[in-house]
């Protein structure tokens, strides 16, 4: 039998025992949070991967199950944040390009038109749209770059979307 050692000196076999003992508890916890079996499975797997990677940071100040559920909760919130950003980007694409979105993406000439319109968009609309849409920067970060308020960044981005939409129609 091959025994792999982790940073803290515990072996993988011991971690397998932790996995076997707490998997169902962590899975049920994430399932309660997400209400989705597939997401719960993914987050639970990610939780145990992170726990294995950081087992030496477990100090024993709390129960192992509490530590694992804390990792799971943080992983789930990170997942939600990422999904929210993805949803906002998809919503933005749909708003800008309306119902012909799929056809626009398929047609190389249309993609070129979109880039041409974006390239010819006046500043600061062009840069704000590019930073938000392609750079995935928050409105707060965009505002900091321009030395403006977060509201200014939101309004400028919204106006850029309207200008793009008008020029593409």
GIWO-V240343 format. One record per run of one state. SS is the DSSP state (helix for helix, strand for strand, loop for the rest). FROM is the first residue (numbers start at 1). LEN is the number of residues. If there is no record, write none. Layout:
# GIWO-V240343
ss,from,len
SS,FROM,LEN
SS,FROM,LEN
This chain:
# GIWO-V240343
ss,from,len
loop,1,4
strand,5,1
loop,6,5
strand,11,1
helix,12,23
loop,35,2
helix,37,17
loop,54,1
helix,55,3
loop,58,6
helix,64,43
loop,107,1
helix,108,13
loop,121,4
helix,125,9
loop,134,5
helix,139,8
loop,147,3
helix,150,19
loop,169,1
